[in-house]
Amino acid sequence: MIEKALTGNKVYWSWVALLVALIILGIYSYSQQLTYGLTVTGMGRDVSWGVYIAQFTFLVGVAASAVMVVLPYYLHDYKEFGKIVIIGEFLAVSAATICLLFIIADMGHPDRVFYVLLYPHPNSMVFWDVQVLNGYLLINIVSGWTVLEAERKGISPPNWVKPIIYLSIVWAVSIHTVTAFLYAGTPGRHLWLTAVLAPRFLASAFAVGPSLLILISFILRKFADFDVGDKAIRKLATIATYAAIANFFFVGAEFFTAFYSNIPGHKHSLQYLFFGLDGKYQLVPWMWFSMIVGIASVLIMLYQQRKPSQKLLIAACSGIVVSLWIDKGIGLIIGGFVPSPMEEVVEYFPTFIEITVTLGIWAIGLLILTALLKVAVAVKKAA
C-alpha cells in the first residue's frame, strides 16, 4: 500500500519538498551538535532540559490522544468515527516517532539511548518512558496498518488484532501518566511536584489531540476531497472543549495551592512564569498569551456548539493547540527549572542549532504522517 504515497499533485509534492528541506537543515544542525556536544545548545547546569524536552512533553499528549477516537469506535461502536479512527492512529504513530527522536536529540549522542535499554533500572522513569513509547508506537503501527490492509482487501480484520487495539486504549493513558511521573518524581522542582500533574497532562492531551484531528480533517477535506463527516467533527469538538476546561481547572488548582499556602517553593516558578521574578520575565508574555488565547478558544468552542461555524471552529482548535503547546511545553519545562535549587534565576534561550534540529524532527514526523494519511485516504476512498 505504501506505493500510494508516491503519487500526488503539485501541492502534495511541494509540501513534501518543504519537509525534506527542513529535514536536511535539521540533519546538518544535528551533525554540529554531535561534533561539538550539547555546548552548542542553550542548555546548561541550571536548565538542563530545553526545547527538545518541551516538544517531547507536548507530543506525548498528541500520541496519547488517539484513544479519544479508538475507544468510542471500538468499545462503544460509535460508527461516526469510522473514517477518522485511522487518522488518529496514524497521528499517534508520527507523534510517538517524534517523541523518541527528541529523546535521542536531548541525550546528545544516539548511543546513550541504547544504554537505557541495555542497562535497565526499574527505578528509572526514563527507562519506563522509553519502553511505553516504543510499545505504543509498535501497537499503533501494527493495529492501524492491519485494519487498513483488511479494508483494502474488503475483508474483516483478523481476530488477533482486536486485543491489540484494546491494549492500545490502556497503553495510551500509560504513556502520558509515566511522562508525568518522570517530572513529578524529580525532587527540588516544585512546579512539577504535584499529584495533579498526571491528570493535567491527560486533560491537555485530550484537548489538543481532538483539536489537531479536527484541523487535519479540514485539511483533508480541502486538499484530498476526503470528508470524515460533520458528526465526527462535532463530537471531537465537544471532547476538546470539556478537556480544555478540565485542564484550566487543574491550572487554577495549582495557583490556589501555591498562593494560598504562601509556600515560597511552590510560588516562585508560577511567579516567574506569569509575573516575573528577580527582574527576569522572559516567559511572562508567552504565558499570558497562552492563557488568554486558551480561555478565548474555549469560549469560542462553547459558542460554536450552539451556532456551528467552520471558521470559528478552526480558529478555536488552532488556539487550543497553540495555547497548550506554550503552557505544557515551554512554560512547564523551562518554568520547572526556575528558580534553581540554589534559589537563582537563570534564564534559558534556545540556540539556532536547537531550533533547526527541532524543525527537522518535526518535519520527519510530518513527512511520516503525510505518507500514512496519503495511503489511508486512498484506501478509504477506494473502499
Beta strands, then each sheet from edge to edge (+ up, - down):
end
